[in-house]
Amino acid sequence: MGSTQGAEQLNALSRIGKDFTPQLAKKQQTALETQGTENAKWLM
């Protein structure tokens, strides 16, 4: 359940990020992926 919510958040924020500069979106996505990986470790 948590991983699905995280994926939805990442998709939504990724879409929002594309409205800003690509560099900012990339930084934001990288941070979210790192956070998602950490969350996945806890879920396992």
mmCIF file of the N, C-alpha and C atoms, coordinates in Angstrom:
data_MODEL
# 
_entry.id   MODEL 
# 
loop_
_atom_site.group_PDB 
_atom_site.id 
_atom_site.type_symbol 
_atom_site.label_atom_id 
_atom_site.label_alt_id 
_atom_site.label_comp_id 
_atom_site.label_asym_id 
_atom_site.label_entity_id 
_atom_site.label_seq_id 
_atom_site.pdbx_PDB_ins_code 
_atom_site.Cartn_x 
_atom_site.Cartn_y 
_atom_site.Cartn_z 
_atom_site.occupancy 
_atom_site.B_iso_or_equiv 
_atom_site.pdbx_formal_charge 
_atom_site.auth_seq_id 
_atom_site.auth_comp_id 
_atom_site.auth_asym_id 
_atom_site.auth_atom_id 
_atom_site.pdbx_PDB_model_num 
ATOM 1   N N  . MET A 1 1  ? 0.833  -1.196 0.000   1.00 0.00 ? 1  MET A N  1 
ATOM 2   C CA . MET A 1 1  ? 0.000  0.000  0.000   1.00 0.00 ? 1  MET A CA 1 
ATOM 3   C C  . MET A 1 1  ? 0.875  1.256  0.000   1.00 0.00 ? 1  MET A C  1 
ATOM 4   N N  . GLY A 1 2  ? 1.890  1.260  0.856   1.00 0.00 ? 2  GLY A N  1 
ATOM 5   C CA . GLY A 1 2  ? 2.778  2.418  0.920   1.00 0.00 ? 2  GLY A CA 1 
ATOM 6   C C  . GLY A 1 2  ? 3.531  2.650  -0.372  1.00 0.00 ? 2  GLY A C  1 
ATOM 7   N N  . SER A 1 3  ? 3.946  1.538  -1.029  1.00 0.00 ? 3  SER A N  1 
ATOM 8   C CA . SER A 1 3  ? 4.713  1.698  -2.264  1.00 0.00 ? 3  SER A CA 1 
ATOM 9   C C  . SER A 1 3  ? 3.842  2.251  -3.383  1.00 0.00 ? 3  SER A C  1 
ATOM 10  N N  . THR A 1 4  ? 2.563  1.851  -3.417  1.00 0.00 ? 4  THR A N  1 
ATOM 11  C CA . THR A 1 4  ? 1.645  2.373  -4.435  1.00 0.00 ? 4  THR A CA 1 
ATOM 12  C C  . THR A 1 4  ? 1.438  3.870  -4.244  1.00 0.00 ? 4  THR A C  1 
ATOM 13  N N  . GLN A 1 5  ? 1.253  4.264  -2.997  1.00 0.00 ? 5  GLN A N  1 
ATOM 14  C CA . GLN A 1 5  ? 1.066  5.688  -2.693  1.00 0.00 ? 5  GLN A CA 1 
ATOM 15  C C  . GLN A 1 5  ? 2.309  6.471  -3.083  1.00 0.00 ? 5  GLN A C  1 
ATOM 16  N N  . GLY A 1 6  ? 3.484  5.908  -2.789  1.00 0.00 ? 6  GLY A N  1 
ATOM 17  C CA . GLY A 1 6  ? 4.738  6.569  -3.142  1.00 0.00 ? 6  GLY A CA 1 
ATOM 18  C C  . GLY A 1 6  ? 4.867  6.744  -4.640  1.00 0.00 ? 6  GLY A C  1 
ATOM 19  N N  . ALA A 1 7  ? 4.459  5.719  -5.405  1.00 0.00 ? 7  ALA A N  1 
ATOM 20  C CA . ALA A 1 7  ? 4.536  5.792  -6.863  1.00 0.00 ? 7  ALA A CA 1 
ATOM 21  C C  . ALA A 1 7  ? 3.599  6.873  -7.392  1.00 0.00 ? 7  ALA A C  1 
ATOM 22  N N  . GLU A 1 8  ? 2.409  6.956  -6.817  1.00 0.00 ? 8  GLU A N  1 
ATOM 23  C CA . GLU A 1 8  ? 1.452  7.986  -7.246  1.00 0.00 ? 8  GLU A CA 1 
ATOM 24  C C  . GLU A 1 8  ? 1.989  9.375  -6.942  1.00 0.00 ? 8  GLU A C  1 
ATOM 25  N N  . GLN A 1 9  ? 2.592  9.529  -5.766  1.00 0.00 ? 9  GLN A N  1 
ATOM 26  C CA . GLN A 1 9  ? 3.185  10.820 -5.397  1.00 0.00 ? 9  GLN A CA 1 
ATOM 27  C C  . GLN A 1 9  ? 4.300  11.172 -6.368  1.00 0.00 ? 9  GLN A C  1 
ATOM 28  N N  . LEU A 1 10 ? 5.140  10.205 -6.682  1.00 0.00 ? 10 LEU A N  1 
ATOM 29  C CA . LEU A 1 10 ? 6.269  10.447 -7.574  1.00 0.00 ? 10 LEU A CA 1 
ATOM 30  C C  . LEU A 1 10 ? 5.759  10.873 -8.950  1.00 0.00 ? 10 LEU A C  1 
ATOM 31  N N  . ASN A 1 11 ? 4.738  10.193 -9.456  1.00 0.00 ? 11 ASN A N  1 
ATOM 32  C CA . ASN A 1 11 ? 4.178  10.545 -10.762 1.00 0.00 ? 11 ASN A CA 1 
ATOM 33  C C  . ASN A 1 11 ? 3.590  11.953 -10.751 1.00 0.00 ? 11 ASN A C  1 
ATOM 34  N N  . ALA A 1 12 ? 2.857  12.287 -9.702  1.00 0.00 ? 12 ALA A N  1 
ATOM 35  C CA . ALA A 1 12 ? 2.239  13.606 -9.603  1.00 0.00 ? 12 ALA A CA 1 
ATOM 36  C C  . ALA A 1 12 ? 3.300  14.693 -9.512  1.00 0.00 ? 12 ALA A C  1 
ATOM 37  N N  . LEU A 1 13 ? 4.287  14.488 -8.652  1.00 0.00 ? 13 LEU A N  1 
ATOM 38  C CA . LEU A 1 13 ? 5.337  15.486 -8.486  1.00 0.00 ? 13 LEU A CA 1 
ATOM 39  C C  . LEU A 1 13 ? 6.212  15.567 -9.727  1.00 0.00 ? 13 LEU A C  1 
ATOM 40  N N  . SER A 1 14 ? 6.379  14.444 -10.410 1.00 0.00 ? 14 SER A N  1 
ATOM 41  C CA . SER A 1 14 ? 7.165  14.444 -11.643 1.00 0.00 ? 14 SER A CA 1 
ATOM 42  C C  . SER A 1 14 ? 6.471  15.304 -12.694 1.00 0.00 ? 14 SER A C  1 
ATOM 43  N N  . ARG A 1 15 ? 5.143  15.188 -12.780 1.00 0.00 ? 15 ARG A N  1 
ATOM 44  C CA . ARG A 1 15 ? 4.378  16.000 -13.727 1.00 0.00 ? 15 ARG A CA 1 
ATOM 45  C C  . ARG A 1 15 ? 4.489  17.476 -13.360 1.00 0.00 ? 15 ARG A C  1 
ATOM 46  N N  . ILE A 1 16 ? 4.367  17.776 -12.062 1.00 0.00 ? 16 ILE A N  1 
ATOM 47  C CA . ILE A 1 16 ? 4.495  19.165 -11.607 1.00 0.00 ? 16 ILE A CA 1 
ATOM 48  C C  . ILE A 1 16 ? 5.890  19.678 -11.934 1.00 0.00 ? 16 ILE A C  1 
ATOM 49  N N  . GLY A 1 17 ? 6.898  18.849 -11.682 1.00 0.00 ? 17 GLY A N  1 
ATOM 50  C CA . GLY A 1 17 ? 8.286  19.237 -11.912 1.00 0.00 ? 17 GLY A CA 1 
ATOM 51  C C  . GLY A 1 17 ? 8.557  19.613 -13.354 1.00 0.00 ? 17 GLY A C  1 
ATOM 52  N N  . LYS A 1 18 ? 7.867  18.965 -14.296 1.00 0.00 ? 18 LYS A N  1 
ATOM 53  C CA . LYS A 1 18 ? 8.088  19.246 -15.718 1.00 0.00 ? 18 LYS A CA 1 
ATOM 54  C C  . LYS A 1 18 ? 7.610  20.644 -16.103 1.00 0.00 ? 18 LYS A C  1 
ATOM 55  N N  . ASP A 1 19 ? 6.760  21.242 -15.269 1.00 0.00 ? 19 ASP A N  1 
ATOM 56  C CA . ASP A 1 19 ? 6.330  22.620 -15.516 1.00 0.00 ? 19 ASP A CA 1 
ATOM 57  C C  . ASP A 1 19 ? 7.438  23.613 -15.169 1.00 0.00 ? 19 ASP A C  1 
ATOM 58  N N  . PHE A 1 20 ? 8.380  23.172 -14.323 1.00 0.00 ? 20 PHE A N  1 
ATOM 59  C CA . PHE A 1 20 ? 9.522  24.013 -13.972 1.00 0.00 ? 20 PHE A CA 1 
ATOM 60  C C  . PHE A 1 20 ? 10.688 23.655 -14.892 1.00 0.00 ? 20 PHE A C  1 
ATOM 61  N N  . THR A 1 21 ? 11.878 24.067 -14.527 1.00 0.00 ? 21 THR A N  1 
ATOM 62  C CA . THR A 1 21 ? 13.032 23.754 -15.364 1.00 0.00 ? 21 THR A CA 1 
ATOM 63  C C  . THR A 1 21 ? 13.327 22.262 -15.307 1.00 0.00 ? 21 THR A C  1 
ATOM 64  N N  . PRO A 1 22 ? 13.798 21.671 -16.397 1.00 0.00 ? 22 PRO A N  1 
ATOM 65  C CA . PRO A 1 22 ? 14.141 20.241 -16.401 1.00 0.00 ? 22 PRO A CA 1 
ATOM 66  C C  . PRO A 1 22 ? 15.145 19.888 -15.307 1.00 0.00 ? 22 PRO A C  1 
ATOM 67  N N  . GLN A 1 23 ? 16.065 20.803 -15.023 1.00 0.00 ? 23 GLN A N  1 
ATOM 68  C CA . GLN A 1 23 ? 17.072 20.529 -13.996 1.00 0.00 ? 23 GLN A CA 1 
ATOM 69  C C  . GLN A 1 23 ? 16.421 20.371 -12.624 1.00 0.00 ? 23 GLN A C  1 
ATOM 70  N N  . LEU A 1 24 ? 15.481 21.258 -12.321 1.00 0.00 ? 24 LEU A N  1 
ATOM 71  C CA . LEU A 1 24 ? 14.779 21.184 -11.041 1.00 0.00 ? 24 LEU A CA 1 
ATOM 72  C C  . LEU A 1 24 ? 13.965 19.893 -10.964 1.00 0.00 ? 24 LEU A C  1 
ATOM 73  N N  . ALA A 1 25 ? 13.298 19.553 -12.056 1.00 0.00 ? 25 ALA A N  1 
ATOM 74  C CA . ALA A 1 25 ? 12.503 18.331 -12.096 1.00 0.00 ? 25 ALA A CA 1 
ATOM 75  C C  . ALA A 1 25 ? 13.390 17.113 -11.872 1.00 0.00 ? 25 ALA A C  1 
ATOM 76  N N  . LYS A 1 26 ? 14.571 17.142 -12.470 1.00 0.00 ? 26 LYS A N  1 
ATOM 77  C CA . LYS A 1 26 ? 15.492 16.015 -12.339 1.00 0.00 ? 26 LYS A CA 1 
ATOM 78  C C  . LYS A 1 26 ? 15.961 15.872 -10.896 1.00 0.00 ? 26 LYS A C  1 
ATOM 79  N N  . LYS A 1 27 ? 16.297 16.994 -10.265 1.00 0.00 ? 27 LYS A N  1 
ATOM 80  C CA . LYS A 1 27 ? 16.725 16.960 -8.856  1.00 0.00 ? 27 LYS A CA 1 
ATOM 81  C C  . LYS A 1 27 ? 15.599 16.427 -7.978  1.00 0.00 ? 27 LYS A C  1 
ATOM 82  N N  . GLN A 1 28 ? 14.389 16.913 -8.240  1.00 0.00 ? 28 GLN A N  1 
ATOM 83  C CA . GLN A 1 28 ? 13.225 16.507 -7.456  1.00 0.00 ? 28 GLN A CA 1 
ATOM 84  C C  . GLN A 1 28 ? 12.971 15.010 -7.627  1.00 0.00 ? 28 GLN A C  1 
ATOM 85  N N  . GLN A 1 29 ? 13.052 14.540 -8.863  1.00 0.00 ? 29 GLN A N  1 
ATOM 86  C CA . GLN A 1 29 ? 12.800 13.126 -9.133  1.00 0.00 ? 29 GLN A CA 1 
ATOM 87  C C  . GLN A 1 29 ? 13.867 12.258 -8.482  1.00 0.00 ? 29 GLN A C  1 
ATOM 88  N N  . THR A 1 30 ? 15.125 12.692 -8.549  1.00 0.00 ? 30 THR A N  1 
ATOM 89  C CA . THR A 1 30 ? 16.210 11.929 -7.933  1.00 0.00 ? 30 THR A CA 1 
ATOM 90  C C  . THR A 1 30 ? 15.989 11.819 -6.428  1.00 0.00 ? 30 THR A C  1 
ATOM 91  N N  . ALA A 1 31 ? 15.592 12.920 -5.816  1.00 0.00 ? 31 ALA A N  1 
ATOM 92  C CA . ALA A 1 31 ? 15.334 12.911 -4.375  1.00 0.00 ? 31 ALA A CA 1 
ATOM 93  C C  . ALA A 1 31 ? 14.184 11.965 -4.033  1.00 0.00 ? 31 ALA A C  1 
ATOM 94  N N  . LEU A 1 32 ? 13.141 11.979 -4.853  1.00 0.00 ? 32 LEU A N  1 
ATOM 95  C CA . LEU A 1 32 ? 11.994 11.105 -4.621  1.00 0.00 ? 32 LEU A CA 1 
ATOM 96  C C  . LEU A 1 32 ? 12.368 9.646  -4.814  1.00 0.00 ? 32 LEU A C  1 
ATOM 97  N N  . GLU A 1 33 ? 13.202 9.364  -5.818  1.00 0.00 ? 33 GLU A N  1 
ATOM 98  C CA . GLU A 1 33 ? 13.628 7.984  -6.052  1.00 0.00 ? 33 GLU A CA 1 
ATOM 99  C C  . GLU A 1 33 ? 14.458 7.482  -4.875  1.00 0.00 ? 33 GLU A C  1 
ATOM 100 N N  . THR A 1 34 ? 15.326 8.345  -4.359  1.00 0.00 ? 34 THR A N  1 
ATOM 101 C CA . THR A 1 34 ? 16.137 7.974  -3.192  1.00 0.00 ? 34 THR A CA 1 
ATOM 102 C C  . THR A 1 34 ? 15.227 7.689  -2.006  1.00 0.00 ? 34 THR A C  1 
ATOM 103 N N  . GLN A 1 35 ? 14.252 8.568  -1.787  1.00 0.00 ? 35 GLN A N  1 
ATOM 104 C CA . GLN A 1 35 ? 13.308 8.391  -0.684  1.00 0.00 ? 35 GLN A CA 1 
ATOM 105 C C  . GLN A 1 35 ? 12.493 7.117  -0.889  1.00 0.00 ? 35 GLN A C  1 
ATOM 106 N N  . GLY A 1 36 ? 12.061 6.875  -2.109  1.00 0.00 ? 36 GLY A N  1 
ATOM 107 C CA . GLY A 1 36 ? 11.281 5.679  -2.418  1.00 0.00 ? 36 GLY A CA 1 
ATOM 108 C C  . GLY A 1 36 ? 12.068 4.408  -2.157  1.00 0.00 ? 36 GLY A C  1 
ATOM 109 N N  . THR A 1 37 ? 13.364 4.432  -2.481  1.00 0.00 ? 37 THR A N  1 
ATOM 110 C CA . THR A 1 37 ? 14.224 3.276  -2.238  1.00 0.00 ? 37 THR A CA 1 
ATOM 111 C C  . THR A 1 37 ? 14.340 3.013  -0.743  1.00 0.00 ? 37 THR A C  1 
ATOM 112 N N  . GLU A 1 38 ? 14.505 4.080  0.025   1.00 0.00 ? 38 GLU A N  1 
ATOM 113 C CA . GLU A 1 38 ? 14.599 3.934  1.484   1.00 0.00 ? 38 GLU A CA 1 
ATOM 114 C C  . GLU A 1 38 ? 13.290 3.379  2.047   1.00 0.00 ? 38 GLU A C  1 
ATOM 115 N N  . ASN A 1 39 ? 12.156 3.875  1.538   1.00 0.00 ? 39 ASN A N  1 
ATOM 116 C CA . ASN A 1 39 ? 10.851 3.387  1.995   1.00 0.00 ? 39 ASN A CA 1 
ATOM 117 C C  . ASN A 1 39 ? 10.682 1.913  1.646   1.00 0.00 ? 39 ASN A C  1 
ATOM 118 N N  . ALA A 1 40 ? 11.133 1.524  0.465   1.00 0.00 ? 40 ALA A N  1 
ATOM 119 C CA . ALA A 1 40 ? 11.016 0.134  0.026   1.00 0.00 ? 40 ALA A CA 1 
ATOM 120 C C  . ALA A 1 40 ? 11.820 -0.788 0.948   1.00 0.00 ? 40 ALA A C  1 
ATOM 121 N N  . LYS A 1 41 ? 12.988 -0.323 1.392   1.00 0.00 ? 41 LYS A N  1 
ATOM 122 C CA . LYS A 1 41 ? 13.805 -1.129 2.313   1.00 0.00 ? 41 LYS A CA 1 
ATOM 123 C C  . LYS A 1 41 ? 13.036 -1.403 3.602   1.00 0.00 ? 41 LYS A C  1 
ATOM 124 N N  . TRP A 1 42 ? 12.333 -0.391 4.096   1.00 0.00 ? 42 TRP A N  1 
ATOM 125 C CA . TRP A 1 42 ? 11.575 -0.568 5.331   1.00 0.00 ? 42 TRP A CA 1 
ATOM 126 C C  . TRP A 1 42 ? 10.393 -1.510 5.103   1.00 0.00 ? 42 TRP A C  1 
ATOM 127 N N  . LEU A 1 43 ? 9.770  -1.428 3.926   1.00 0.00 ? 43 LEU A N  1 
ATOM 128 C CA . LEU A 1 43 ? 8.621  -2.289 3.633   1.00 0.00 ? 43 LEU A CA 1 
ATOM 129 C C  . LEU A 1 43 ? 9.037  -3.748 3.526   1.00 0.00 ? 43 LEU A C  1 
ATOM 130 N N  . MET A 1 44 ? 10.250 -3.994 3.053   1.00 0.00 ? 44 MET A N  1 
ATOM 131 C CA . MET A 1 44 ? 10.756 -5.363 2.951   1.00 0.00 ? 44 MET A CA 1 
ATOM 132 C C  . MET A 1 44 ? 11.190 -5.836 4.332   1.00 0.00 ? 44 MET A C  1 
# 
